Amino acid sequence: NAGVTQTPKFRILKIGQSMTLQCTQDMNHNYMYWYRQDPGMGLKLIYYSVGAGITDKGEVPNGYNVSRSTTEDFPLRLELAAPSQTSVYFCASSYSTVGGYEQYFGPGTRLTVT
Amino acid sequence: DAKTTQPNSMESNEEEPVHLPCNHSTISGTDYIHWYRQLPSQGPEYVIHGLTSNVNNRMASLAIAEDRKSSTLILHRATLRDAAVYYCILRDVDSGGSNYKLTFGKGTLLTVNP
């Protein structure tokens, strides 16, 4: 299994541009997540999904949109990029189990908005 | 949401045991204690989790206090590869009651000296 893959690895955007960060998992996980990590800080949840067609906001959803049309893919859309969105973005996935679960993370996308 | 408190940084020598503490005095009876770590320039990876009893796996051991208000992650023989930020996380349940999210703090930066 490849696990969780993210593309691109790096991207520089100009203010006002838009882009989509791609995330794919091949573990047939129901749950998927998008986090951002600013320098020296912990991760903050942007959006999450509990299955195809179902998404919900996390802690910092403003300026982002998501969709989940398949179990495998969970793209994150940035509209009108702003310097405050400069960050490293991590996608993750997990099973939903009663006794506890682990999240599997992708390698991240480093985004700079100038 | 239940919060955790960890030291900002700790230092260890290679091949010695490391005890990483975490305080979570407001933990609820159904909160699981999760530990993740993040190696430099990588996404977080799962280390271990537990509820009430001590837990062991191939990576580490988790010792949970009897009152569950604190826990300790134990690396039995630190290696240079264990240098990372270690996050102690309590699993949050959102308003729906069935979707479990992880809230990352700043964690503990572990330095391993050769």
Chai-1 contact restraints between the chains, C-beta under 6 A:
chainA,res_idxA,chainB,res_idxB,connection_type,confidence,min_distance_angstrom,max_distance_angstrom,comment,restraint_id
A,G42,B,F104,contact,1.0,0.0,6.0,A-B,restraint_1
A,G42,B,G105,contact,1.0,0.0,6.0,A-B,restraint_2
A,G42,B,K106,contact,1.0,0.0,6.0,A-B,restraint_3
A,L43,B,F104,contact,1.0,0.0,6.0,A-B,restraint_4
A,L45,B,K101,contact,1.0,0.0,6.0,A-B,restraint_5
A,V50,B,N99,contact,1.0,0.0,6.0,A-B,restraint_6
A,F90,B,G43,contact,1.0,0.0,6.0,A-B,restraint_7
A,G100,B,Y32,contact,1.0,0.0,6.0,A-B,restraint_8
A,G100,B,H49,contact,1.0,0.0,6.0,A-B,restraint_9
A,E102,B,Y46,contact,1.0,0.0,6.0,A-B,restraint_10
A,F105,B,G43,contact,1.0,0.0,6.0,A-B,restraint_11
A,F105,B,P44,contact,1.0,0.0,6.0,A-B,restraint_12
A,G106,B,G43,contact,1.0,0.0,6.0,A-B,restraint_13
A,P107,B,G43,contact,1.0,0.0,6.0,A-B,restraint_14
A,G108,B,G43,contact,1.0,0.0,6.0,A-B,restraint_15
